[in-house]
Each structure stands twice: as structure tokens, then as C-alpha cells.
């Protein structure tokens, strides 16, 4: 099958700051900026590597939990959670029971993502 996963789109209600959210994610992930226009701010792991993330403006704000979110599997969960929090992420409550092996955070715009348990070596 000739199919490639190109990117994930994240909507941003404030058109003036879609690029700001994209820059936050680029710094948080250490990714390259490919396009920094106000209509479409795109980042990728490297210029030649997929998939990427695109941040674009929409007229309405976020009101509920995201139906789609990103999961990250770090080498050191505690260190990555601390790093994301230092960059401006915050803990998010999406109905966790308290026994999860992952930590749910939200980016500065409230988009949830999870930092999974550390990799087993």
C-alpha cells in the first residue's frame, strides 16, 4: 500500500498565536520548524523525517477533552514530566483513577498529552 503518515494537525483558536503553540512544541520536542506562516506552522523531528505536527488557526476555542492526543515513551518519565512542566505544561485531569502508569499533561493551550512509563531496558 502506498500510504505515508504525514502529520497531525492541532487547531489553535487564536490565529495570532498558532505559531506560538508550534514554537512551544518545537522546543519541547527538539524538533525542526519547517513552516512558520500564521496560517500553517509546521514542525517535524527533522526536515526529512515524518510525521510532523501542524498548528493552524480556527475560529472556536477548545471546550472538551481532546479525542486524539499524543503519547510519549521516555527513557526517564520523571525527568521528562519535570522538563515539560518547566516549559509551561501543566497536569491535566481527564478522569484518571490514580493507578495509571502514565502522566497526563496539557500544553499551554490545554491540549492533553501523556508521558508514558519509562522504557524497559
N, CA, C and O atoms as a Tinker XYZ file with bonds, in Angstrom:
   484  protein
     1  N      0.839000   -1.172000    0.000000    73     2
     2  CA     0.000000    0.000000    0.000000    64     1     3
     3  C      0.888000    1.240000    0.000000    63     2     4     5
     4  O      1.877000    1.282000    0.732000    81     3
     5  N      0.567000    2.227000   -0.785000    73     3     6
     6  CA     1.347000    3.452000   -0.877000    64     5     7
     7  C      0.787000    4.550000    0.003000    63     6     8     9
     8  O      0.202000    5.512000   -0.495000    81     7
     9  N      0.962000    4.414000    1.308000    73     7    10
    10  CA     0.396000    5.366000    2.243000    64     9    11
    11  C      1.454000    5.769000    3.257000    63    10    12    13
    12  O      2.137000    4.909000    3.814000    81    11
    13  N      1.601000    7.074000    3.506000    73    11    14
    14  CA     2.575000    7.582000    4.464000    64    13    15
    15  C      1.849000    8.501000    5.442000    63    14    16    17
    16  O      1.080000    9.367000    5.026000    81    15
    17  N      2.091000    8.316000    6.739000    73    15    18
    18  CA     1.530000    9.212000    7.749000    64    17    19
    19  C      2.344000   10.490000    7.718000    63    18    20    21
    20  O      3.506000   10.494000    8.124000    81    19
    21  N      1.753000   11.574000    7.242000    73    19    22
    22  CA     2.453000   12.836000    7.029000    64    21    23
    23  C      2.505000   13.692000    8.283000    63    22    24    25
    24  O      3.582000   14.143000    8.670000    81    23
    25  N      1.348000   13.930000    8.936000    73    23    26
    26  CA     1.339000   14.836000   10.070000    64    25    27
    27  C      0.054000   14.732000   10.864000    63    26    28    29
    28  O     -0.910000   14.090000   10.445000    81    27
    29  N      0.061000   15.382000   12.029000    73    27    30
    30  CA    -1.109000   15.562000   12.872000    64    29    31
    31  C     -1.365000   17.060000   12.928000    63    30    32    33
    32  O     -0.430000   17.847000   13.077000    81    31
    33  N     -2.622000   17.455000   12.809000    73    31    34
    34  CA    -2.986000   18.870000   12.856000    64    33    35
    35  C     -3.550000   19.216000   14.227000    63    34    36    37
    36  O     -4.426000   18.520000   14.741000    81    35
    37  N     -3.047000   20.291000   14.815000    73    35    38
    38  CA    -3.560000   20.794000   16.080000    64    37    39
    39  C     -4.151000   22.167000   15.824000    63    38    40    41
    40  O     -3.467000   23.072000   15.346000    81    39
    41  N     -5.425000   22.312000   16.146000    73    39    42
    42  CA    -6.102000   23.584000   15.936000    64    41    43
    43  C     -5.822000   24.535000   17.088000    63    42    44    45
    44  O     -5.714000   24.125000   18.243000    81    43
    45  N     -5.709000   25.789000   16.758000    73    43    46
    46  CA    -5.454000   26.829000   17.750000    64    45    47
    47  C     -6.482000   27.923000   17.521000    63    46    48    49
    48  O     -6.592000   28.443000   16.410000    81    47
    49  N     -7.241000   28.283000   18.559000    73    47    50
    50  CA    -8.316000   29.259000   18.408000    64    49    51
    51  C     -7.807000   30.652000   18.080000    63    50    52    53
    52  O     -8.469000   31.379000   17.340000    81    51
    53  N     -6.666000   31.045000   18.599000    73    51    54
    54  CA    -6.140000   32.388000   18.374000    64    53    55
    55  C     -5.162000   32.352000   17.201000    63    54    56    57
    56  O     -4.040000   31.862000   17.332000    81    55
    57  N     -5.598000   32.873000   16.060000    73    55    58
    58  CA    -4.767000   32.818000   14.855000    64    57    59
    59  C     -3.422000   33.497000   15.058000    63    58    60    61
    60  O     -2.426000   33.101000   14.452000    81    59
    61  N     -3.389000   34.509000   15.901000    73    59    62
    62  CA    -2.137000   35.232000   16.125000    64    61    63
    63  C     -1.122000   34.393000   16.877000    63    62    64    65
    64  O      0.071000   34.695000   16.844000    81    63
    65  N     -1.573000   33.340000   17.558000    73    63    66
    66  CA    -0.627000   32.578000   18.370000    64    65    67
    67  C     -0.539000   31.100000   18.020000    63    66    68    69
    68  O      0.003000   30.318000   18.800000    81    67
    69  N     -1.057000   30.702000   16.870000    73    67    70
    70  CA    -0.876000   29.315000   16.439000    64    69    71
    71  C      0.620000   29.024000   16.325000    63    70    72    73
    72  O      1.071000   27.933000   16.675000    81    71
    73  N      1.378000   29.986000   15.842000    73    71    74
    74  CA     2.829000   29.829000   15.735000    64    73    75
    75  C      3.469000   29.732000   17.114000    63    74    76    77
    76  O      4.450000   29.010000   17.289000    81    75
    77  N      2.926000   30.449000   18.095000    73    75    78
    78  CA     3.464000   30.374000   19.456000    64    77    79
    79  C      3.328000   28.978000   20.035000    63    78    80    81
    80  O      4.254000   28.475000   20.671000    81    79
    81  N      2.177000   28.346000   19.821000    73    79    82
    82  CA     1.995000   26.975000   20.290000    64    81    83
    83  C      2.925000   26.033000   19.530000    63    82    84    85
    84  O      3.495000   25.115000   20.120000    81    83
    85  N      3.079000   26.254000   18.232000    73    83    86
    86  CA     4.003000   25.450000   17.442000    64    85    87
    87  C      5.437000   25.588000   17.931000    63    86    88    89
    88  O      6.174000   24.604000   17.999000    81    87
    89  N      5.826000   26.804000   18.270000    73    87    90
    90  CA     7.178000   27.023000   18.807000    64    89    91
    91  C      7.364000   26.324000   20.144000    63    90    92    93
    92  O      8.437000   25.785000   20.417000    81    91
    93  N      6.315000   26.326000   20.994000    73    91    94
    94  CA     6.392000   25.626000   22.282000    64    93    95
    95  C      6.655000   24.138000   22.058000    63    94    96    97
    96  O      7.529000   23.553000   22.698000    81    95
    97  N      5.893000   23.529000   21.144000    73    95    98
    98  CA     6.080000   22.107000   20.856000    64    97    99
    99  C      7.437000   21.841000   20.205000    63    98   100   101
   100  O      8.070000   20.830000   20.508000    81    99
   101  N      7.891000   22.717000   19.329000    73    99   102
   102  CA     9.214000   22.539000   18.713000    64   101   103
   103  C     10.292000   22.517000   19.783000    63   102   104   105
   104  O     11.201000   21.688000   19.733000    81   103
   105  N     10.196000   23.424000   20.755000    73   103   106
   106  CA    11.181000   23.436000   21.845000    64   105   107
   107  C     11.026000   22.215000   22.735000    63   106   108   109
   108  O     12.020000   21.592000   23.108000    81   107
   109  N      9.793000   21.864000   23.082000    73   107   110
   110  CA     9.550000   20.731000   23.973000    64   109   111
   111  C     10.051000   19.416000   23.381000    63   110   112   113
   112  O     10.544000   18.551000   24.105000    81   111
   113  N      9.920000   19.269000   22.056000    73   111   114
   114  CA    10.326000   18.021000   21.407000    64   113   115
   115  C     11.712000   18.089000   20.771000    63   114   116   117
   116  O     12.262000   17.060000   20.380000    81   115
   117  N     12.280000   19.286000   20.663000    73   115   118
   118  CA    13.569000   19.433000   19.989000    64   117   119
   119  C     13.445000   19.217000   18.485000    63   118   120   121
   120  O     14.367000   18.705000   17.850000    81   119
   121  N     12.298000   19.610000   17.912000    73   119   122
   122  CA    12.027000   19.395000   16.500000    64   121   123
   123  C     12.359000   20.626000   15.676000    63   122   124   125
   124  O     12.523000   21.723000   16.210000    81   123
   125  N     12.456000   20.430000   14.362000    73   123   126
   126  CA    12.771000   21.497000   13.413000    64   125   127
   127  C     11.497000   22.177000   12.935000    63   126   128   129
   128  O     10.471000   21.524000   12.743000    81   127
   129  N     11.565000   23.484000   12.744000    73   127   130
   130  CA    10.454000   24.253000   12.178000    64   129   131
   131  C     10.595000   24.233000   10.658000    63   130   132   133
   132  O     11.628000   24.621000   10.113000    81   131
   133  N      9.538000   23.774000    9.981000    73   131   134
   134  CA     9.557000   23.734000    8.518000    64   133   135
   135  C      8.800000   24.895000    7.895000    63   134   136   137
   136  O      9.174000   25.384000    6.828000    81   135
   137  N      7.746000   25.334000    8.550000    73   135   138
   138  CA     6.926000   26.419000    8.014000    64   137   139
   139  C      6.432000   27.237000    9.195000    63   138   140   141
   140  O      5.829000   26.697000   10.122000    81   139
   141  N      6.685000   28.538000    9.163000    73   139   142
   142  CA     6.270000   29.368000   10.290000    64   141   143
   143  C      5.286000   30.462000    9.876000    63   142   144   145
   144  O      5.298000   31.557000   10.438000    81   143
   145  N      4.437000   30.165000    8.893000    73   143   146
   146  CA     3.430000   31.148000    8.492000    64   145   147
   147  C      2.287000   31.127000    9.508000    63   146   148   149
   148  O      2.070000   30.104000   10.157000    81   147
   149  N      1.550000   32.238000    9.662000    73   147   150
   150  CA     0.439000   32.281000   10.612000    64   149   151
   151  C     -0.678000   31.287000   10.277000    63   150   152   153
   152  O     -1.409000   30.855000   11.168000    81   151
   153  N     -0.812000   30.926000    9.012000    73   151   154
   154  CA    -1.870000   30.001000    8.599000    64   153   155
   155  C     -1.503000   28.532000    8.817000    63   154   156   157
   156  O     -2.384000   27.679000    8.928000    81   155
   157  N     -0.199000   28.241000    8.879000    73   155   158
   158  CA     0.225000   26.844000    8.997000    64   157   159
   159  C      1.651000   26.798000    9.528000    63   158   160   161
   160  O      2.612000   27.020000    8.791000    81   159
   161  N      1.770000   26.510000   10.807000    73   159   162
   162  CA     3.077000   26.400000   11.445000    64   161   163
   163  C      3.392000   24.913000   11.558000    63   162   164   165
   164  O      2.684000   24.183000   12.251000    81   163
   165  N      4.443000   24.458000   10.886000    73   163   166
   166  CA     4.741000   23.022000   10.818000    64   165   167
   167  C      6.086000   22.703000   11.441000    63   166   168   169
   168  O      7.078000   23.397000   11.213000    81   167
   169  N      6.101000   21.617000   12.248000    73   167   170
   170  CA     7.348000   21.104000   12.824000    64   169   171
   171  C      7.455000   19.619000   12.520000    63   170   172   173
   172  O      6.455000   18.923000   12.342000    81   171
   173  N      8.705000   19.153000   12.464000    73   171   174
   174  CA     8.978000   17.729000   12.261000    64   173   175
   175  C     10.206000   17.338000   13.084000    63   174   176   177
   176  O     10.984000   18.200000   13.494000    81   175
   177  N     10.376000   16.032000   13.325000    73   175   178
   178  CA    11.575000   15.600000   14.052000    64   177   179
   179  C     12.853000   16.112000   13.390000    63   178   180   181
   180  O     13.781000   16.554000   14.067000    81   179
   181  N     12.889000   16.046000   12.073000    73   179   182
   182  CA    13.947000   16.627000   11.225000    64   181   183
   183  C     13.271000   17.021000    9.924000    63   182   184   185
   184  O     12.164000   16.562000    9.641000    81   183
   185  N     13.908000   17.853000    9.139000    73   183   186
   186  CA    13.304000   18.287000    7.877000    64   185   187
   187  C     12.857000   17.119000    7.007000    63   186   188   189
   188  O     11.820000   17.192000    6.348000    81   187
   189  N     13.642000   16.040000    7.005000    73   187   190
   190  CA    13.370000   14.906000    6.119000    64   189   191
   191  C     12.686000   13.739000    6.830000    63   190   192   193
   192  O     12.676000   12.623000    6.311000    81   191
   193  N     12.114000   13.983000    8.010000    73   191   194
   194  CA    11.526000   12.878000    8.779000    64   193   195
   195  C     10.065000   13.160000    9.115000    63   194   196   197
   196  O      9.707000   14.282000    9.475000    81   195
   197  N      9.235000   12.144000    8.996000    73   195   198
   198  CA     7.807000   12.215000    9.294000    64   197   199
   199  C      7.481000   11.341000   10.489000    63   198   200   201
   200  O      8.304000   10.508000   10.868000    81   199
   201  N      6.318000   11.495000   11.097000    73   199   202
   202  CA     5.316000   12.516000   10.834000    64   201   203
   203  C      5.656000   13.831000   11.534000    63   202   204   205
   204  O      6.532000   13.900000   12.396000    81   203
   205  N      4.930000   14.866000   11.129000    73   203   206
   206  CA     5.109000   16.179000   11.726000    64   205   207
   207  C      3.844000   16.638000   12.415000    63   206   208   209
   208  O      2.841000   15.926000   12.446000    81   207
   209  N      3.904000   17.819000   12.959000    73   207   210
   210  CA     2.748000   18.467000   13.584000    64   209   211
   211  C      2.520000   19.802000   12.889000    63   210   212   213
   212  O      3.467000   20.544000   12.628000    81   211
   213  N      1.254000   20.104000   12.591000    73   211   214
   214  CA     0.889000   21.393000   12.008000    64   213   215
   215  C     -0.062000   22.086000   12.971000    63   214   216   217
   216  O     -0.995000   21.477000   13.496000    81   215
   217  N      0.191000   23.365000   13.193000    73   215   218
   218  CA    -0.642000   24.189000   14.061000    64   217   219
   219  C     -1.308000   25.242000   13.192000    63   218   220   221
   220  O     -0.630000   26.030000   12.533000    81   219
   221  N     -2.638000   25.257000   13.191000    73   219   222
   222  CA    -3.369000   26.203000   12.369000    64   221   223
   223  C     -4.488000   26.864000   13.140000    63   222   224   225
   224  O     -5.006000   26.294000   14.101000    81   223
   225  N     -4.866000   28.058000   12.728000    73   223   226
   226  CA    -5.915000   28.786000   13.430000    64   225   227
   227  C     -7.310000   28.259000   13.101000    63   226   228   229
   228  O     -7.574000   27.824000   11.980000    81   227
   229  N     -8.203000   28.307000   14.103000    73   227   230
   230  CA    -9.621000   28.000000   13.929000    64   229   231
   231  C    -10.414000   29.063000   14.682000    63   230   232   233
   232  O     -9.876000   29.716000   15.577000    81   231
   233  N    -11.694000   29.247000   14.329000    73   231   234
   234  CA   -12.459000   30.325000   14.963000    64   233   235
   235  C    -12.922000   30.036000   16.400000    63   234   236   237
   236  O    -13.198000   30.971000   17.153000    81   235
   237  N    -13.010000   28.773000   16.783000    73   235   238
   238  CA   -13.544000   28.449000   18.112000    64   237   239
   239  C    -12.447000   27.925000   19.031000    63   238   240   241
   240  O    -11.440000   27.389000   18.568000    81   239
   241  N    -12.650000   28.084000   20.333000    73   239   242
   242  CA   -11.705000   27.601000   21.327000    64   241   243
   243  C    -11.985000   26.164000   21.734000    63   242   244   245
   244  O    -13.044000   25.619000   21.424000    81   243
   245  N    -11.039000   25.557000   22.425000    73   243   246
   246  CA   -11.171000   24.195000   22.928000    64   245   247
   247  C    -12.139000   24.190000   24.106000    63   246   248   249
   248  O    -12.046000   25.044000   24.987000    81   247
   249  N    -13.077000   23.227000   24.129000    73   247   250
   250  CA   -14.049000   23.181000   25.210000    64   249   251
   251  C    -14.049000   21.865000   25.973000    63   250   252   253
   252  O    -14.438000   21.846000   27.141000    81   251
   253  N    -13.634000   20.776000   25.365000    73   251   254
   254  CA   -13.665000   19.458000   25.998000    64   253   255
   255  C    -12.307000   18.781000   25.869000    63   254   256   257
   256  O    -11.396000   19.284000   25.211000    81   255
   257  N    -12.200000   17.614000   26.524000    73   255   258
   258  CA   -11.014000   16.774000   26.404000    64   257   259
   259  C    -10.771000   16.437000   24.931000    63   258   260   261
   260  O    -11.712000   16.183000   24.179000    81   259
   261  N     -9.497000   16.439000   24.532000    73   259   262
   262  CA    -9.158000   16.052000   23.156000    64   261   263
   263  C     -9.563000   14.610000   22.905000    63   262   264   265
   264  O     -9.393000   13.757000   23.776000    81   263
   265  N    -10.086000   14.335000   21.747000    73   263   266
   266  CA   -10.397000   12.952000   21.366000    64   265   267
   267  C     -9.159000   12.230000   20.850000    63   266   268   269
   268  O     -9.088000   11.001000   20.880000    81   267
   269  N     -8.209000   12.984000   20.390000    73   267   270
   270  CA    -6.940000   12.441000   19.911000    64   269   271
   271  C     -5.842000   13.161000   20.666000    63   270   272   273
   272  O     -5.868000   14.386000   20.788000    81   271
   273  N     -4.877000   12.409000   21.172000    73   271   274
   274  CA    -3.770000   13.051000   21.880000    64   273   275
   275  C     -2.472000   12.308000   21.589000    63   274   276   277
   276  O     -2.479000   11.195000   21.062000    81   275
   277  N     -1.376000   12.936000   21.936000    73   275   278
   278  CA    -0.056000   12.361000   21.707000    64   277   279
   279  C      0.405000   11.626000   22.957000    63   278   280   281
   280  O      0.168000   12.085000   24.075000    81   279
   281  N      1.063000   10.485000   22.771000    73   279   282
   282  CA     1.702000    9.729000   23.852000    64   281   283
   283  C      3.198000    9.704000   23.590000    63   282   284   285
   284  O      3.634000    9.506000   22.456000    81   283
   285  N      3.976000    9.905000   24.634000    73   283   286
   286  CA     5.434000    9.876000   24.526000    64   285   287
   287  C      5.975000    8.832000   25.489000    63   286   288   289
   288  O      5.557000    8.779000   26.645000    81   287
   289  N      6.910000    7.991000   25.020000    73   287   290
   290  CA     7.545000    6.972000   25.865000    64   289   291
   291  C      8.986000    7.401000   26.097000    63   290   292   293
   292  O      9.824000    7.231000   25.211000    81   291
   293  N      9.295000    7.952000   27.265000    73   291   294
   294  CA    10.640000    8.464000   27.548000    64   293   295
   295  C     11.559000    7.405000   28.146000    63   294   296   297
   296  O     11.117000    6.340000   28.577000    81   295
   297  N     12.829000    7.724000   28.158000    73   295   298
   298  CA    13.786000    6.903000   28.902000    64   297   299
   299  C     13.593000    7.100000   30.398000    63   298   300   301
   300  O     13.769000    6.161000   31.175000    81   299
   301  N     13.231000    8.316000   30.809000    73   299   302
   302  CA    13.072000    8.663000   32.223000    64   301   303
   303  C     11.793000    9.489000   32.373000    63   302   304   305
   304  O     11.792000   10.693000   32.117000    81   303
   305  N     10.711000    8.837000   32.788000    73   303   306
   306  CA     9.414000    9.506000   32.883000    64   305   307
   307  C      9.454000   10.707000   33.820000    63   306   308   309
   308  O      8.971000   11.781000   33.461000    81   307
   309  N     10.012000   10.548000   34.992000    73   307   310
   310  CA    10.032000   11.632000   35.971000    64   309   311
   311  C     10.770000   12.861000   35.428000    63   310   312   313
   312  O     10.313000   13.991000   35.599000    81   311
   313  N     11.898000   12.634000   34.780000    73   311   314
   314  CA    12.678000   13.748000   34.226000    64   313   315
   315  C     11.918000   14.445000   33.101000    63   314   316   317
   316  O     11.940000   15.672000   33.013000    81   315
   317  N     11.246000   13.676000   32.238000    73   315   318
   318  CA    10.508000   14.283000   31.128000    64   317   319
   319  C      9.295000   15.059000   31.620000    63   318   320   321
   320  O      9.001000   16.138000   31.106000    81   319
   321  N      8.592000   14.526000   32.605000    73   319   322
   322  CA     7.453000   15.255000   33.167000    64   321   323
   323  C      7.944000   16.576000   33.750000    63   322   324   325
   324  O      7.340000   17.621000   33.509000    81   323
   325  N      9.026000   16.538000   34.508000    73   323   326
   326  CA     9.587000   17.762000   35.094000    64   325   327
   327  C      9.994000   18.752000   34.004000    63   326   328   329
   328  O      9.775000   19.955000   34.146000    81   327
   329  N     10.580000   18.255000   32.926000    73   327   330
   330  CA    11.015000   19.126000   31.835000    64   329   331
   331  C      9.817000   19.787000   31.150000    63   330   332   333
   332  O      9.835000   20.991000   30.896000    81   331
   333  N      8.768000   18.996000   30.848000    73   331   334
   334  CA     7.564000   19.563000   30.237000    64   333   335
   335  C      6.934000   20.613000   31.156000    63   334   336   337
   336  O      6.517000   21.675000   30.694000    81   335
   337  N      6.867000   20.315000   32.457000    73   335   338
   338  CA     6.288000   21.273000   33.399000    64   337   339
   339  C      7.101000   22.560000   33.449000    63   338   340   341
   340  O      6.529000   23.648000   33.519000    81   339
   341  N      8.421000   22.451000   33.415000    73   339   342
   342  CA     9.286000   23.636000   33.428000    64   341   343
   343  C      9.094000   24.491000   32.175000    63   342   344   345
   344  O      9.291000   25.706000   32.212000    81   343
   345  N      8.708000   23.854000   31.067000    73   343   346
   346  CA     8.464000   24.580000   29.818000    64   345   347
   347  C      7.078000   25.235000   29.773000    63   346   348   349
   348  O      6.796000   26.028000   28.874000    81   347
   349  N      6.224000   24.908000   30.734000    73   347   350
   350  CA     4.905000   25.537000   30.769000    64   349   351
   351  C      3.729000   24.585000   30.648000    63   350   352   353
   352  O      2.582000   25.032000   30.630000    81   351
   353  N      3.981000   23.283000   30.564000    73   351   354
   354  CA     2.876000   22.321000   30.584000    64   353   355
   355  C      2.304000   22.291000   32.005000    63   354   356   357
   356  O      2.909000   22.811000   32.942000    81   355
   357  N      1.137000   21.676000   32.144000    73   355   358
   358  CA     0.546000   21.517000   33.473000    64   357   359
   359  C     -0.118000   20.142000   33.551000    63   358   360   361
   360  O     -0.428000   19.530000   32.529000    81   359
   361  N     -0.328000   19.678000   34.758000    73   359   362
   362  CA    -1.030000   18.415000   34.951000    64   361   363
   363  C     -2.480000   18.579000   34.489000    63   362   364   365
   364  O     -3.080000   19.638000   34.677000    81   363
   365  N     -3.040000   17.526000   33.884000    73   363   366
   366  CA    -4.404000   17.575000   33.376000    64   365   367
   367  C     -5.217000   16.430000   33.957000    63   366   368   369
   368  O     -4.740000   15.300000   34.055000    81   367
   369  N     -6.426000   16.733000   34.333000    73   367   370
   370  CA    -7.349000   15.729000   34.853000    64   369   371
   371  C     -8.333000   15.366000   33.745000    63   370   372   373
   372  O     -9.169000   16.179000   33.352000    81   371
   373  N     -8.222000   14.133000   33.248000    73   371   374
   374  CA    -9.146000   13.646000   32.222000    64   373   375
   375  C     -9.903000   12.423000   32.739000    63   374   376   377
   376  O    -10.367000   11.589000   31.961000    81   375
   377  N    -10.020000   12.330000   34.065000    73   375   378
   378  CA   -10.748000   11.229000   34.669000    64   377   379
   379  C     -9.880000   10.058000   35.087000    63   378   380   381
   380  O    -10.374000    8.936000   35.199000    81   379
   381  N     -8.599000   10.295000   35.321000    73   379   382
   382  CA    -7.717000    9.226000   35.746000    64   381   383
   383  C     -8.180000    8.680000   37.111000    63   382   384   385
   384  O     -8.804000    9.385000   37.904000    81   383
   385  N     -7.858000    7.424000   37.349000    73   383   386
   386  CA    -8.248000    6.797000   38.618000    64   385   387
   387  C     -7.143000    6.892000   39.668000    63   386   388   389
   388  O     -7.396000    6.686000   40.855000    81   387
   389  N     -5.934000    7.198000   39.243000    73   387   390
   390  CA    -4.833000    7.325000   40.191000    64   389   391
   391  C     -3.825000    6.197000   40.118000    63   390   392   393
   392  O     -2.734000    6.319000   40.676000    81   391
   393  N     -4.148000    5.116000   39.454000    73   391   394
   394  CA    -3.226000    3.994000   39.374000    64   393   395
   395  C     -2.548000    3.854000   38.027000    63   394   396   397
   396  O     -1.938000    2.823000   37.745000    81   395
   397  N     -2.647000    4.879000   37.189000    73   395   398
   398  CA    -2.088000    4.796000   35.844000    64   397   399
   399  C     -0.571000    4.801000   35.863000    63   398   400   401
   400  O      0.061000    5.342000   36.771000    81   399
   401  N     -0.003000    4.180000   34.834000    73   399   402
   402  CA     1.460000    4.176000   34.692000    64   401   403
   403  C      1.935000    5.371000   33.875000    63   402   404   405
   404  O      3.138000    5.536000   33.669000    81   403
   405  N      1.028000    6.191000   33.416000    73   403   406
   406  CA     1.367000    7.369000   32.627000    64   405   407
   407  C      0.975000    8.625000   33.399000    63   406   408   409
   408  O      0.230000    8.568000   34.377000    81   407
   409  N      1.500000    9.765000   32.931000    73   407   410
   410  CA     1.159000   11.066000   33.499000    64   409   411
   411  C      0.507000   11.884000   32.400000    63   410   412   413
   412  O      1.075000   12.043000   31.319000    81   411
   413  N     -0.684000   12.405000   32.670000    73   411   414
   414  CA    -1.388000   13.224000   31.684000    64   413   415
   415  C     -1.070000   14.693000   31.950000    63   414   416   417
   416  O     -1.258000   15.198000   33.057000    81   415
   417  N     -0.588000   15.358000   30.918000    73   415   418
   418  CA    -0.257000   16.780000   30.976000    64   417   419
   419  C     -1.045000   17.507000   29.906000    63   418   420   421
   420  O     -1.674000   16.884000   29.051000    81   419
   421  N     -1.007000   18.834000   29.958000    73   419   422
   422  CA    -1.606000   19.665000   28.915000    64   421   423
   423  C     -0.582000   20.720000   28.519000    63   422   424   425
   424  O      0.148000   21.249000   29.357000    81   423
   425  N     -0.545000   21.014000   27.219000    73   423   426
   426  CA     0.345000   22.077000   26.735000    64   425   427
   427  C     -0.226000   23.436000   27.165000    63   426   428   429
   428  O     -1.293000   23.468000   27.777000    81   427
   429  N      0.432000   24.540000   26.873000    73   427   430
   430  CA    -0.064000   25.840000   27.322000    64   429   431
   431  C     -1.464000   26.204000   26.825000    63   430   432   433
   432  O     -2.098000   27.098000   27.384000    81   431
   433  N     -1.954000   25.528000   25.785000    73   431   434
   434  CA    -3.298000   25.794000   25.274000    64   433   435
   435  C     -4.322000   24.776000   25.756000    63   434   436   437
   436  O     -5.483000   24.831000   25.352000    81   435
   437  N     -3.906000   23.843000   26.617000    73   435   438
   438  CA    -4.835000   22.867000   27.168000    64   437   439
   439  C     -4.954000   21.575000   26.395000    63   438   440   441
   440  O     -5.813000   20.755000   26.718000    81   439
   441  N     -4.120000   21.357000   25.374000    73   439   442
   442  CA    -4.148000   20.101000   24.618000    64   441   443
   443  C     -3.460000   19.019000   25.431000    63   442   444   445
   444  O     -2.278000   19.124000   25.755000    81   443
   445  N     -4.223000   17.965000   25.760000    73   443   446
   446  CA    -3.676000   16.901000   26.588000    64   445   447
   447  C     -2.686000   16.031000   25.823000    63   446   448   449
   448  O     -2.806000   15.833000   24.614000    81   447
   449  N     -1.706000   15.520000   26.561000    73   447   450
   450  CA    -0.770000   14.517000   26.051000    64   449   451
   451  C     -0.297000   13.695000   27.230000    63   450   452   453
   452  O     -0.393000   14.133000   28.377000    81   451
   453  N      0.212000   12.506000   26.956000    73   451   454
   454  CA     0.630000   11.607000   28.029000    64   453   455
   455  C      2.116000   11.307000   27.949000    63   454   456   457
   456  O      2.681000   11.137000   26.869000    81   455
   457  N      2.728000   11.247000   29.116000    73   455   458
   458  CA     4.104000   10.784000   29.238000    64   457   459
   459  C      3.993000    9.404000   29.861000    63   458   460   461
   460  O      3.654000    9.259000   31.036000    81   459
   461  N      4.283000    8.400000   29.057000    73   459   462
   462  CA     4.133000    7.009000   29.476000    64   461   463
   463  C      5.247000    6.601000   30.428000    63   462   464   465
   464  O      6.203000    7.344000   30.647000    81   463
   465  N      5.103000    5.409000   30.985000    73   463   466
   466  CA     6.156000    4.899000   31.862000    64   465   467
   467  C      7.457000    4.774000   31.085000    63   466   468   469
   468  O      7.452000    4.668000   29.859000    81   467
   469  N      8.556000    4.787000   31.800000    73   467   470
   470  CA     9.869000    4.716000   31.173000    64   469   471
   471  C     10.065000    3.428000   30.409000    63   470   472   473
   472  O      9.458000    2.403000   30.720000    81   471
   473  N     10.924000    3.493000   29.402000    73   471   474
   474  CA    11.249000    2.299000   28.621000    64   473   475
   475  C     11.942000    1.279000   29.507000    63   474   476   477
   476  O     12.691000    1.621000   30.422000    81   475
   477  N     11.675000    0.043000   29.213000    73   475   478
   478  CA    12.410000   -1.029000   29.910000    64   477   479
   479  C     13.631000   -1.362000   29.087000    63   478   480   481
   480  O     13.553000   -1.505000   27.867000    81   479
   481  N     14.740000   -1.483000   29.749000    73   479   482
   482  CA    15.995000   -1.750000   29.040000    64   481   483
   483  C     16.304000   -3.218000   29.040000    63   482   484
   484  O     17.323000   -3.634000   28.489000    81   483
